[in-house]
Amino acid sequence: MKSLMRDNKSILNYLINKVYPYQRDVIISVRVKYCLGDTVISTGDYHIGVSVTDDIYEWVESGKNLLYCLDTSKIEYHNLRYYGLSHTEAYNSDVFSYELFDDAYNSIIKSLNRRHTISGSVGSNVDILHRLLESYAINVRYNSVQDFIDDVTTYHALKLFMRSKIRGDIVSSILRTLQHVEFISSIDEMMIDTCKLPLLRYDAISQYVYIPYYSYIYIVRLMSYKGSGKDYRNIVSVSDIVNNTIPTNVKHWFNKDMRLILNSKCVCNIDIEGNYW
């Protein structure tokens, strides 16, 4: 064990118990593109909860700093806890639920209903809709996408057909892309020894602790020397932590039990076209 680590072993354990802000498990972001042929109709950003064990975390010495790191090389991505949406936890589920699919379906139809033409498409948005309907053997024509939305029976029928065909494809594609996870460059640039991601910083000389207050770790600048509250981290002295004199406007962040979100480059392409085209 390096001398700086050895000399501060007791305080390091104390800091984890007192001010480490994140939940143990991690969340991997995955983007899913819903396509009709070569045309991307809409995209969905999903959060995939992954269970990890305590031994995946470790302190790493870097100059005068001791950094509490997540060893990303030890993440076992098959240990999925849930599928969820990036903008809400309301639909988190251990399967790709009907509610998650409904969100995807609604996003696809809303994209078609926008006034602009889908980029890369041949024909108008209503032409794309007709192609989609025909691929599921629904031979109905509409003057506009909104007319289709107002036709509740057909709108619901298409949803059921698409859910039956592509819900399994979404899960398979997500699982497949999680076999080769790469993180966005701003996360890669934070890594120590190519795979250890700092989540908490202790400056052993000044005895200040740098504590994130944001779930998306890619935006946190732990190594920045800007003042407390800047760069999405607070700075607190060890003496304030021990004496319980942390300012109230800072202390409330420690009780958030924040989710740790790792933005990946994982992208899945899902063909939404039916079998009858």
C-alpha positions as YAML, in Angstrom:
chain: A
units: angstrom
residues:
- id: 1
  name: MET
  ca: [0.00, 0.00, 0.00]
- id: 2
  name: LYS
  ca: [1.40, 3.42, -0.90]
- id: 3
  name: SER
  ca: [2.39, 5.65, 2.01]
- id: 4
  name: LEU
  ca: [-0.27, 8.32, 1.40]
- id: 5
  name: MET
  ca: [-2.95, 5.65, 1.30]
- id: 6
  name: ARG
  ca: [-1.60, 3.94, 4.41]
- id: 7
  name: ASP
  ca: [-1.34, 7.15, 6.41]
- id: 8
  name: ASN
  ca: [-4.95, 8.13, 5.62]
- id: 9
  name: LYS
  ca: [-6.67, 4.73, 5.73]
- id: 10
  name: SER
  ca: [-8.95, 5.52, 8.68]
- id: 11
  name: ILE
  ca: [-10.12, 8.88, 7.33]
- id: 12
  name: LEU
  ca: [-10.83, 7.37, 3.91]
- id: 13
  name: ASN
  ca: [-13.27, 4.83, 5.34]
- id: 14
  name: TYR
  ca: [-14.86, 7.62, 7.37]
- id: 15
  name: LEU
  ca: [-15.37, 9.79, 4.28]
- id: 16
  name: ILE
  ca: [-17.13, 7.00, 2.40]
- id: 17
  name: ASN
  ca: [-19.55, 6.51, 5.26]
- id: 18
  name: LYS
  ca: [-20.19, 10.22, 5.78]
- id: 19
  name: VAL
  ca: [-20.13, 12.08, 2.49]
- id: 20
  name: TYR
  ca: [-20.02, 9.71, -0.49]
- id: 21
  name: PRO
  ca: [-23.17, 10.78, -2.40]
- id: 22
  name: TYR
  ca: [-23.97, 7.93, -4.81]
- id: 23
  name: GLN
  ca: [-25.88, 4.69, -4.64]
- id: 24
  name: ARG
  ca: [-23.74, 1.58, -4.99]
- id: 25
  name: ASP
  ca: [-25.28, 0.32, -8.24]
- id: 26
  name: VAL
  ca: [-24.67, 2.15, -11.52]
- id: 27
  name: ILE
  ca: [-26.76, 3.24, -14.47]
- id: 28
  name: ILE
  ca: [-25.61, 2.92, -18.07]
- id: 29
  name: SER
  ca: [-27.19, 5.18, -20.68]
- id: 30
  name: VAL
  ca: [-28.18, 3.51, -23.96]
- id: 31
  name: ARG
  ca: [-29.68, 5.19, -27.03]
- id: 32
  name: VAL
  ca: [-32.18, 3.32, -29.19]
- id: 33
  name: LYS
  ca: [-32.96, 4.49, -32.73]
- id: 34
  name: TYR
  ca: [-36.31, 3.41, -34.14]
- id: 35
  name: CYS
  ca: [-35.97, 3.04, -37.90]
- id: 36
  name: LEU
  ca: [-38.13, 2.29, -40.89]
- id: 37
  name: GLY
  ca: [-35.66, 0.94, -43.38]
- id: 38
  name: ASP
  ca: [-32.80, 3.44, -43.54]
- id: 39
  name: THR
  ca: [-34.88, 6.25, -42.05]
- id: 40
  name: VAL
  ca: [-34.55, 7.06, -38.37]
- id: 41
  name: ILE
  ca: [-38.03, 7.94, -37.12]
- id: 42
  name: SER
  ca: [-37.27, 8.67, -33.48]
- id: 43
  name: THR
  ca: [-34.75, 7.98, -30.73]
- id: 44
  name: GLY
  ca: [-35.17, 6.91, -27.13]
- id: 45
  name: ASP
  ca: [-32.64, 7.37, -24.34]
- id: 46
  name: TYR
  ca: [-32.77, 4.63, -21.74]
- id: 47
  name: HIS
  ca: [-31.18, 4.09, -18.36]
- id: 48
  name: ILE
  ca: [-30.11, 0.53, -17.67]
- id: 49
  name: GLY
  ca: [-29.60, -0.20, -13.98]
- id: 50
  name: VAL
  ca: [-26.70, -2.59, -13.33]
- id: 51
  name: SER
  ca: [-25.93, -4.26, -10.00]
- id: 52
  name: VAL
  ca: [-22.35, -4.08, -8.78]
- id: 53
  name: THR
  ca: [-20.56, -5.26, -5.64]
- id: 54
  name: ASP
  ca: [-18.56, -3.24, -3.13]
- id: 55
  name: ASP
  ca: [-15.24, -4.63, -4.34]
- id: 56
  name: ILE
  ca: [-15.64, -2.76, -7.61]
- id: 57
  name: TYR
  ca: [-14.76, 0.45, -5.74]
- id: 58
  name: GLU
  ca: [-11.28, 1.35, -4.52]
- id: 59
  name: TRP
  ca: [-9.09, 4.26, -3.46]
- id: 60
  name: VAL
  ca: [-6.37, 5.29, -5.88]
- id: 61
  name: GLU
  ca: [-3.42, 7.55, -5.08]
- id: 62
  name: SER
  ca: [-2.68, 10.33, -7.56]
- id: 63
  name: GLY
  ca: [-0.09, 12.88, -6.47]
- id: 64
  name: LYS
  ca: [-1.34, 14.54, -3.29]
- id: 65
  name: ASN
  ca: [-4.87, 13.32, -3.94]
- id: 66
  name: LEU
  ca: [-6.66, 10.15, -2.95]
- id: 67
  name: LEU
  ca: [-9.48, 9.33, -5.33]
- id: 68
  name: TYR
  ca: [-12.37, 6.97, -4.65]
- id: 69
  name: CYS
  ca: [-12.86, 5.21, -7.97]
- id: 70
  name: LEU
  ca: [-15.19, 2.85, -9.75]
- id: 71
  name: ASP
  ca: [-13.25, 0.18, -11.61]
- id: 72
  name: THR
  ca: [-15.28, 0.10, -14.82]
- id: 73
  name: SER
  ca: [-13.40, -2.99, -16.06]
- id: 74
  name: LYS
  ca: [-15.15, -5.01, -13.33]
- id: 75
  name: ILE
  ca: [-18.72, -4.01, -14.21]
- id: 76
  name: GLU
  ca: [-20.69, -7.12, -15.16]
- id: 77
  name: TYR
  ca: [-23.30, -5.67, -17.48]
- id: 78
  name: HIS
  ca: [-25.42, -8.82, -17.53]
- id: 79
  name: ASN
  ca: [-26.39, -8.12, -13.90]
- id: 80
  name: LEU
  ca: [-29.30, -5.93, -14.97]
- id: 81
  name: ARG
  ca: [-31.59, -4.55, -12.30]
- id: 82
  name: TYR
  ca: [-33.98, -2.61, -14.51]
- id: 83
  name: TYR
  ca: [-34.77, -0.86, -17.76]
- id: 84
  name: GLY
  ca: [-35.88, 2.76, -17.46]
- id: 85
  name: LEU
  ca: [-36.25, 6.08, -19.21]
- id: 86
  name: SER
  ca: [-33.68, 8.84, -18.97]
- id: 87
  name: HIS
  ca: [-36.17, 11.52, -17.92]
- id: 88
  name: THR
  ca: [-38.12, 9.68, -15.22]
- id: 89
  name: GLU
  ca: [-37.80, 6.75, -12.81]
- id: 90
  name: ALA
  ca: [-41.55, 6.11, -12.90]
- id: 91
  name: TYR
  ca: [-41.33, 3.23, -15.39]
- id: 92
  name: ASN
  ca: [-38.25, 1.43, -14.07]
- id: 93
  name: SER
  ca: [-38.86, -2.28, -14.53]
- id: 94
  name: ASP
  ca: [-36.90, -5.53, -14.49]
- id: 95
  name: VAL
  ca: [-38.32, -6.18, -17.98]
- id: 96
  name: PHE
  ca: [-38.88, -3.90, -20.95]
- id: 97
  name: SER
  ca: [-42.44, -3.24, -19.82]
- id: 98
  name: TYR
  ca: [-45.55, -2.32, -21.77]
- id: 99
  name: GLU
  ca: [-45.22, 1.19, -20.32]
- id: 100
  name: LEU
  ca: [-41.71, 1.54, -21.72]
- id: 101
  name: PHE
  ca: [-42.89, 0.34, -25.09]
- id: 102
  name: ASP
  ca: [-45.86, 2.73, -25.00]
- id: 103
  name: ASP
  ca: [-43.42, 5.58, -24.46]
- id: 104
  name: ALA
  ca: [-41.41, 4.45, -27.51]
- id: 105
  name: TYR
  ca: [-44.55, 4.08, -29.64]
- id: 106
  name: ASN
  ca: [-45.85, 7.50, -28.65]
- id: 107
  name: SER
  ca: [-42.46, 9.02, -29.51]
- id: 108
  name: ILE
  ca: [-42.50, 7.39, -32.96]
- id: 109
  name: ILE
  ca: [-45.97, 8.71, -33.78]
- id: 110
  name: LYS
  ca: [-45.21, 12.17, -32.40]
- id: 111
  name: SER
  ca: [-42.14, 12.34, -34.61]
- id: 112
  name: LEU
  ca: [-44.28, 11.52, -37.63]
- id: 113
  name: ASN
  ca: [-46.83, 14.14, -36.59]
- id: 114
  name: ARG
  ca: [-44.36, 16.99, -36.49]
- id: 115
  name: ARG
  ca: [-44.59, 19.52, -39.27]
- id: 116
  name: HIS
  ca: [-41.10, 18.93, -40.63]
- id: 117
  name: THR
  ca: [-40.33, 15.96, -42.85]
- id: 118
  name: ILE
  ca: [-38.32, 13.15, -41.26]
- id: 119
  name: SER
  ca: [-34.66, 13.58, -42.24]
- id: 120
  name: GLY
  ca: [-33.48, 11.12, -44.88]
- id: 121
  name: SER
  ca: [-36.97, 9.95, -45.76]
- id: 122
  name: VAL
  ca: [-38.44, 9.52, -49.21]
- id: 123
  name: GLY
  ca: [-41.90, 11.07, -49.29]
- id: 124
  name: SER
  ca: [-43.93, 12.91, -46.69]
- id: 125
  name: ASN
  ca: [-44.46, 11.86, -43.09]
- id: 126
  name: VAL
  ca: [-47.92, 10.55, -43.96]
- id: 127
  name: ASP
  ca: [-46.30, 8.44, -46.70]
- id: 128
  name: ILE
  ca: [-44.00, 6.97, -44.05]
- id: 129
  name: LEU
  ca: [-47.03, 6.27, -41.87]
- id: 130
  name: HIS
  ca: [-48.77, 4.47, -44.72]
- id: 131
  name: ARG
  ca: [-45.67, 2.36, -45.35]
- id: 132
  name: LEU
  ca: [-45.57, 1.44, -41.65]
- id: 133
  name: LEU
  ca: [-49.26, 0.56, -41.58]
- id: 134
  name: GLU
  ca: [-48.99, -1.58, -44.72]
- id: 135
  name: SER
  ca: [-46.07, -3.49, -43.24]
- id: 136
  name: TYR
  ca: [-48.49, -4.67, -40.54]
- id: 137
  name: ALA
  ca: [-51.24, -5.43, -43.08]
- id: 138
  name: ILE
  ca: [-53.28, -2.37, -42.09]
- id: 139
  name: ASN
  ca: [-54.58, -1.03, -45.39]
- id: 140
  name: VAL
  ca: [-56.07, 2.28, -44.29]
- id: 141
  name: ARG
  ca: [-55.23, 5.69, -45.77]
- id: 142
  name: TYR
  ca: [-55.18, 9.04, -43.97]
- id: 143
  name: ASN
  ca: [-54.92, 12.64, -45.06]
- id: 144
  name: SER
  ca: [-52.60, 13.41, -42.16]
- id: 145
  name: VAL
  ca: [-50.82, 11.74, -39.27]
- id: 146
  name: GLN
  ca: [-53.17, 13.54, -36.91]
- id: 147
  name: ASP
  ca: [-56.13, 11.83, -38.60]
- id: 148
  name: PHE
  ca: [-54.47, 8.51, -37.80]
- id: 149
  name: ILE
  ca: [-53.96, 9.53, -34.17]
- id: 150
  name: ASP
  ca: [-57.62, 10.47, -33.94]
- id: 151
  name: ASP
  ca: [-58.59, 7.03, -35.24]
- id: 152
  name: VAL
  ca: [-58.28, 5.38, -31.83]
- id: 153
  name: THR
  ca: [-59.00, 1.85, -33.08]
- id: 154
  name: THR
  ca: [-56.27, 1.77, -35.71]
- id: 155
  name: TYR
  ca: [-53.85, 3.72, -33.52]
- id: 156
  name: HIS
  ca: [-54.22, 1.07, -30.81]
- id: 157
  name: ALA
  ca: [-54.09, -1.83, -33.29]
- id: 158
  name: LEU
  ca: [-50.78, -0.67, -34.73]
- id: 159
  name: LYS
  ca: [-49.37, -0.32, -31.22]
- id: 160
  name: LEU
  ca: [-50.29, -3.91, -30.37]
- id: 161
  name: PHE
  ca: [-48.82, -5.26, -33.62]
- id: 162
  name: MET
  ca: [-45.59, -3.32, -33.17]
- id: 163
  name: ARG
  ca: [-45.29, -4.29, -29.52]
- id: 164
  name: SER
  ca: [-45.60, -7.96, -30.45]
- id: 165
  name: LYS
  ca: [-42.88, -7.65, -33.09]
- id: 166
  name: ILE
  ca: [-40.23, -5.32, -31.71]
- id: 167
  name: ARG
  ca: [-40.35, -5.38, -27.89]
- id: 168
  name: GLY
  ca: [-38.15, -8.48, -27.84]
- id: 169
  name: ASP
  ca: [-35.88, -6.93, -30.48]
- id: 170
  name: ILE
  ca: [-35.30, -3.92, -28.24]
- id: 171
  name: VAL
  ca: [-34.24, -6.10, -25.31]
- id: 172
  name: SER
  ca: [-31.99, -8.30, -27.46]
- id: 173
  name: SER
  ca: [-30.31, -5.27, -29.01]
- id: 174
  name: ILE
  ca: [-29.70, -3.59, -25.65]
- id: 175
  name: LEU
  ca: [-28.22, -6.77, -24.18]
- id: 176
  name: ARG
  ca: [-26.03, -7.19, -27.25]
- id: 177
  name: THR
  ca: [-24.65, -3.66, -27.15]
- id: 178
  name: LEU
  ca: [-23.92, -3.98, -23.41]
- id: 179
  name: GLN
  ca: [-21.41, -6.71, -24.25]
- id: 180
  name: HIS
  ca: [-19.06, -4.03, -25.62]
- id: 181
  name: VAL
  ca: [-19.59, -0.85, -23.64]
- id: 182
  name: GLU
  ca: [-17.56, 2.24, -24.42]
- id: 183
  name: PHE
  ca: [-18.06, 5.51, -22.56]
- id: 184
  name: ILE
  ca: [-18.25, 8.99, -24.01]
- id: 185
  name: SER
  ca: [-14.95, 10.84, -24.32]
- id: 186
  name: SER
  ca: [-15.52, 13.17, -21.35]
- id: 187
  name: ILE
  ca: [-15.77, 10.10, -19.09]
- id: 188
  name: ASP
  ca: [-12.79, 8.37, -20.70]
- id: 189
  name: GLU
  ca: [-10.71, 11.49, -20.08]
- id: 190
  name: MET
  ca: [-11.40, 11.24, -16.34]
- id: 191
  name: MET
  ca: [-10.14, 7.66, -16.06]
- id: 192
  name: ILE
  ca: [-7.05, 6.68, -14.13]
- id: 193
  name: ASP
  ca: [-5.18, 3.63, -15.45]
- id: 194
  name: THR
  ca: [-7.66, 3.57, -18.37]
- id: 195
  name: CYS
  ca: [-10.54, 2.09, -16.36]
- id: 196
  name: LYS
  ca: [-10.80, 3.67, -12.89]
- id: 197
  name: LEU
  ca: [-13.33, 6.48, -12.70]
- id: 198
  name: PRO
  ca: [-12.91, 8.99, -9.80]
- id: 199
  name: LEU
  ca: [-16.11, 9.69, -7.85]
- id: 200
  name: LEU
  ca: [-14.73, 11.41, -4.74]
- id: 201
  name: ARG
  ca: [-11.52, 13.35, -4.18]
- id: 202
  name: TYR
  ca: [-9.58, 13.87, -0.96]
- id: 203
  name: ASP
  ca: [-6.70, 16.34, -1.03]
- id: 204
  name: ALA
  ca: [-4.44, 14.91, 1.68]
- id: 205
  name: ILE
  ca: [-2.36, 18.10, 1.96]
- id: 206
  name: SER
  ca: [-5.17, 20.66, 2.33]
- id: 207
  name: GLN
  ca: [-7.51, 18.07, 3.91]
- id: 208
  name: TYR
  ca: [-10.41, 19.13, 1.74]
- id: 209
  name: VAL
  ca: [-12.89, 16.72, 0.21]
- id: 210
  name: TYR
  ca: [-14.39, 17.29, -3.27]
- id: 211
  name: ILE
  ca: [-17.89, 15.83, -3.40]
- id: 212
  name: PRO
  ca: [-20.10, 15.58, -6.54]
- id: 213
  name: TYR
  ca: [-23.69, 16.77, -6.37]
- id: 214
  name: TYR
  ca: [-24.80, 15.65, -9.84]
- id: 215
  name: SER
  ca: [-25.84, 12.21, -11.11]
- id: 216
  name: TYR
  ca: [-24.28, 12.57, -14.56]
- id: 217
  name: ILE
  ca: [-20.64, 12.09, -13.62]
- id: 218
  name: TYR
  ca: [-19.34, 13.21, -17.02]
- id: 219
  name: ILE
  ca: [-20.15, 16.82, -16.15]
- id: 220
  name: VAL
  ca: [-18.49, 16.78, -12.70]
- id: 221
  name: ARG
  ca: [-14.98, 18.23, -12.55]
- id: 222
  name: LEU
  ca: [-13.46, 16.71, -9.42]
- id: 223
  name: MET
  ca: [-9.93, 17.87, -10.25]
- id: 224
  name: SER
  ca: [-10.97, 21.48, -10.81]
- id: 225
  name: TYR
  ca: [-9.66, 24.08, -8.36]
- id: 226
  name: LYS
  ca: [-12.64, 26.38, -8.70]
- id: 227
  name: GLY
  ca: [-14.52, 27.24, -5.53]
- id: 228
  name: SER
  ca: [-17.07, 25.09, -3.76]
- id: 229
  name: GLY
  ca: [-20.31, 24.72, -5.68]
- id: 230
  name: LYS
  ca: [-18.57, 25.17, -9.04]
- id: 231
  name: ASP
  ca: [-18.14, 22.41, -11.62]
- id: 232
  name: TYR
  ca: [-20.91, 20.33, -10.00]
- id: 233
  name: ARG
  ca: [-19.02, 19.50, -6.80]
- id: 234
  name: ASN
  ca: [-18.85, 20.88, -3.28]
- id: 235
  name: ILE
  ca: [-15.65, 21.30, -1.29]
- id: 236
  name: VAL
  ca: [-15.72, 20.54, 2.43]
- id: 237
  name: SER
  ca: [-12.94, 20.36, 5.00]
- id: 238
  name: VAL
  ca: [-12.38, 17.17, 6.96]
- id: 239
  name: SER
  ca: [-12.66, 19.14, 10.20]
- id: 240
  name: ASP
  ca: [-16.14, 20.37, 9.21]
- id: 241
  name: ILE
  ca: [-17.18, 16.82, 8.41]
- id: 242
  name: VAL
  ca: [-15.85, 15.46, 11.72]
- id: 243
  name: ASN
  ca: [-17.28, 18.33, 13.77]
- id: 244
  name: ASN
  ca: [-20.58, 18.29, 11.90]
- id: 245
  name: THR
  ca: [-20.22, 21.95, 10.96]
- id: 246
  name: ILE
  ca: [-20.82, 21.56, 7.23]
- id: 247
  name: PRO
  ca: [-22.86, 24.52, 5.87]
- id: 248
  name: THR
  ca: [-26.54, 23.63, 5.59]
- id: 249
  name: ASN
  ca: [-26.70, 24.55, 1.89]
- id: 250
  name: VAL
  ca: [-23.99, 21.95, 1.25]
- id: 251
  name: LYS
  ca: [-24.96, 19.28, 3.76]
- id: 252
  name: HIS
  ca: [-28.37, 18.63, 2.23]
- id: 253
  name: TRP
  ca: [-26.71, 17.18, -0.86]
- id: 254
  name: PHE
  ca: [-25.25, 14.31, 1.16]
- id: 255
  name: ASN
  ca: [-28.68, 12.86, 1.85]
- id: 256
  name: LYS
  ca: [-29.73, 12.60, -1.79]
- id: 257
  name: ASP
  ca: [-28.60, 9.01, -2.33]
- id: 258
  name: MET
  ca: [-27.94, 10.00, -5.92]
- id: 259
  name: ARG
  ca: [-27.96, 7.69, -8.89]
- id: 260
  name: LEU
  ca: [-24.59, 7.31, -10.62]
- id: 261
  name: ILE
  ca: [-25.17, 7.67, -14.37]
- id: 262
  name: LEU
  ca: [-22.47, 6.68, -16.86]
- id: 263
  name: ASN
  ca: [-23.08, 7.94, -20.39]
- id: 264
  name: SER
  ca: [-22.07, 5.34, -22.94]
- id: 265
  name: LYS
  ca: [-21.67, 5.28, -26.70]
- id: 266
  name: CYS
  ca: [-24.08, 2.33, -26.91]
- id: 267
  name: VAL
  ca: [-26.54, 2.77, -29.76]
- id: 268
  name: CYS
  ca: [-29.14, 0.25, -30.90]
- id: 269
  name: ASN
  ca: [-30.96, 0.37, -34.24]
- id: 270
  name: ILE
  ca: [-34.43, -1.18, -34.17]
- id: 271
  name: ASP
  ca: [-36.30, -1.89, -37.40]
- id: 272
  name: ILE
  ca: [-39.94, -1.10, -36.67]
- id: 273
  name: GLU
  ca: [-41.21, -2.37, -40.02]
- id: 274
  name: GLY
  ca: [-43.67, -5.26, -39.89]
- id: 275
  name: ASN
  ca: [-43.45, -8.62, -41.58]
- id: 276
  name: TYR
  ca: [-46.00, -8.02, -44.31]
- id: 277
  name: TRP
  ca: [-44.27, -5.33, -46.38]
...
